Amino acid sequence: MTSTITELFASQLRMGGHRPALRSKRHGRWTTTTWDEWNRRSRAIAAALIEAGVQRGDRVAILSTTREEWVVADLAILMAGAVCVPVYPTLTAEETAYIIENSGSTVIFVENPQQFETLTTRPASTVLAQLKAIVVFDCQSLRDIPHHESQRSLTCFEVSQLVHVPSQVLADFVSLGETLLDDPEKARQLDERISNVSGDDLASIVYTAGAVGRPKGVMLTHANFAFEIRTARETLEVSSRDEQLLFLPLAHIMGKLLYVMHYEIGGVISFAENMLRAVDNAAEINPTFFGSVPRVFEKYYAVTEKKAREEGKVKERLYRWALDVGHRTAKLRRKGITPSLPLVIEHRYADKLVLSRIRSRFGKGLRFAISGGAPLAAELAEWFEAIGITILEGYGLTETTGASNINRPYRSKFGTVGPPLNGVKNRIADDGEILLRGDNLMKGYWNDPEATAEAFHEEGWLHTGDIGYIDADGMLKITDRKKDLIITAAGKNVAPQNIENFLRQSPWIAHGVVIGDGQRYLTALISLNHQALTRWAAENGRPSDPDSLVMDPEVRAMIQLDIDSINHRLARYETIKDFALLADQFSIASGELTPTGKIKRNVIAKRYASTIEQLYAKGGDPST
């Protein structure tokens, strides 16, 4: 059985190198790269890496957003027998420097001059001495990197003059490699590197975006990925006829897994221009599936609901009717019941008039979407099912190579992350912690044997740090992070993530953080959705600056209405009794969110300690 990524890639070449493999939008047009072209470019880059002094087992970093060059470079790194170290482009210079230094990376691929320039600023510049080469993907594109118009970007040449490390543009690096491969000895040397890759070799060191402390480098082998993608193909029933729209960060294990899955299934990966353009790109290329985090689904739902309300009472009633028909039809089909003829006819009209138009934003060929990285509200999954889009929620960790459980197209249950993958086992510890075991478990943490030992339970079970249970249907339900559980003064255990998921469904709320550990009742810190509230303020002739919005009694009243609605769905001890509106939005740059958008509770609790203190200063329970 094939156990390395390079072997899987070779098998795709044997099945037909002329087939489309990658698609990117360049200068307004979608261009296609075949498997043969991908192979040619990756082999050339691999040869150039070897020439630069990269040895088997060396680490090579990639600092870039999701794009075609990322996966071409990743495969080249593996062909050279080296290990890929993905780095989020949203990290600070200090965080970037830590990953490069800790991993011992000797070469780095960067996206553009802006990322290149990051390496010249302290403290990132301190790691330049360990680098043998810097390769820049694109000297023109700014893509998603924030940039102030009044500042002139340095060119690749100007930045290269600031460092004493050999630096090249990717196109030149490819040309160098192609020239090297004209030498039979160099070609033989590369072929030998490729053939010597084994399943036990490291394929990637993926740094976890920890909410507390330094990130840890998770060591994942070729065999780990081979197991995952083989199982994913069987589970999701995907094939070479499928086309995926990819926009998740490739520095995140979910994005990485979705990409490497194509080494097993074939098919086409189409790269979105960026996260903001992903839905528009879907309508252009008609993907059969894509993966996303819940926030993308939440935003699409909120925008659709808002548009329905704004189009007048007649159109809103039509939308509500169509949605109700969609819900009733989907509910029957989920139970295996054939809808009645009148309902079939009613659904046909509802779909033609409303549902198909909402659904078409994601293209005409979508079979399903995958949600991961954070909990997906069951109500949100039901809404998408009603409009005709199946969302399969999954669960996993970086330490499990991305997935351990997922709902199937033929077996799913809202509010759960589905049964385990074939070959993966779930177990619930006495304290409710989820334990996992399977061939997808990491080799360990890079240069951290103590943390590795702490991560594994007896008999090879991995501690996930998540709390949950397995229901009667064999589906895993995640209730919260073990360390995030709130224990109130009355001894009640509260899972804040569930409540925070409800809060994010409000069109006025960007993030909500539930507070209440050791307290008599729960409160919340509310970070406002500035974009939605700015539009509301303009329509109602009210000040739109953040400080004015948090003091506006109408804004507070709107938030209170949404929180009252949420409270009706919760047990009394879970209800939010008071809240504070924050003028600032949580962000990655300010340190309140991880690169994957998860809340850093400790940072927020410390930063807003005085605000939290005021919420409880009145004493007692506001509801009594």
Steps between C-alpha positions, in 0.01 A plus 500: 500500500634846403637676806660823373367816341761479223385148407139615491595788271686259270190282479297799377759559227466138390122539478540792260733796535305694236199536733422834669636519856511864615304810404578863585354832395768720346434842344126434504517154336499148643811310387560127535812305599517130410652227715795484258560876527475482879755218499740694277493810719526313830791287374682814388450667838611182679819490292570867583442430872752215492747728321445760776618242754169357626558153644260216579300593810580872480214737570376745236241764591219650290369845601205571271125515456324215320603489135620263231870572558458384862409143405759488219771599750367259762528203265849614398608506864381140542669391177827633640446279807449807719221604741250780436442756777189711423490853648190719520553830314294675769754428775710774651871526424574356844269200450641437152855514635415252775368238254793538261752481783328221694459283191855568382374585151785553253300635203181704491249568223322835546202629308601853404729794584285587804560157656863515390532833678364344820814288516717814506335650809585407855455249649452302178834624366680307775425168321642606163838351589357145495346539152672373186249652257184712475262445208225753418184376327379827356669838476181672383204377704397642836208252524358499852787669685377828656678795347473874556464690174729781614789259548706392201569126482859399460581293194644151528837637395493775764409254776767254386760772553402513868591136566814297454316186390478381135155615381315414181158535339322165460505517120880535506525220757299273267721595204809417705355161590410420141856579394635278777276212391650512150801340671428123525689480830284772657185329373621167645574670831144636518345166403701336778371754753142432392537121511658513848198674658327260740173500689677562831669817367363832616290675235413810699544675833179694554505751784186508709344838561482465876276734698762500776879492477727427207368286213623142483627339181292192421704237312294329229639221284431398142318196640277725712388693193468185286267346759288814530452564131431135419231493770360838393451376144302200622299703750405796280455295181710743295675415175698641207176655371486739795623857508578670831501873569785557745529817707583388855852586622746227404685567825192354671476122505148497357609697193810282464296179521246620243786572259698176547178300464530557125814286487266208568182601316639694203251766396562873486590755768380851415657772712275787606647846442465561873257431785283801414461390138442131574121503451532700176765256377270207582234643269764523225649149516211288637694286752358168618622556857697735723612522860445796729489619858154577648555877482466496119165319526386734778576808292319366194195419712502846663530678165215294349273563798575873495432524127166321544396748770602799290317397181156573639226304672378316188843365405582418861179296531591319179848426642355372832251279315768350276728440798219326689433275200872423479514413871197268480630324190853455639371372834297225332786396269740486795265248663485296179138604433393592147323841502136503391416606145353837610820574697716393203311744275516774763874445540550515124353851493680607818829386353441670166389831649730531802721213618692435175589869477650501850679172431638609163748738665705186574483377139280246324689180577544505879449157658598591856710730715722405793507699823778476758734698721221607739150382596221549243160591645241232419249771402744634243552154346120459484463835318753396237331163462170680442646699210649180356862502622629214715764600756701213646645601834823332602743501789870452545820656620833588349622205708262267310614623156179697467206263544382226732123525458267628229138475397450306179295601195290191573514514881488834681350650812482870571674619814752215488833449322396155382654157555876440493685445175564137407802390703456772765360431846322734746492457875362719778714525815348501849515881510325532163813568294502360147787258430602394149707219351595412142772511235434873454653594838808722490852375554534753781588864563818633341784518755253466788503147646329612824199645316489189281486273804224712655291484181470122497298288738571135574471258206567776249184709549538872424368758745295749296423751774139502376195393697222301337301179481403228251124484446281196440560522124878487540538870420752711691368818659750767607383713790807714576871527559598338829692807613220737386220349710346756733416377848261744668487575871209254521720226352324491162717410198438731206639454149561857377563409133140392445369832632762694303392323181146629558633851559687500168172437318387851589563740209624760749760285679847416365612301807360428842701373796307341786632574850401344832757261644447502880218754468131471587388571144630540146582822316647570158745731329357598161721610210271676251466436128616845391413448134135412565455768767664770287238434230225504763628831640508660154144386428377636834698824512706405803875531570690198363834519681565204734495708819159644411359161404581337834332790682191506275197372697337369180805288421492358851127434464556306173774292662276440803220370275735249339639390838145460637422275205813294568422475872163339421692208344728445802472352848453769765856465630634545145319827428687830458387742769704804398743606228748770406539645150858551388608775259794292378468192281694187589770427244804289426719811489395610849569152638141418603445243225715211379590488126197272454267752665459326835463708814799534734303503823791571732609802294147642487431437869820682596451789254141565607538414870361835615197466269430151635536628854237768431257238367507327837544808718124543554494162679224245507325359195344763270215261421385481862 
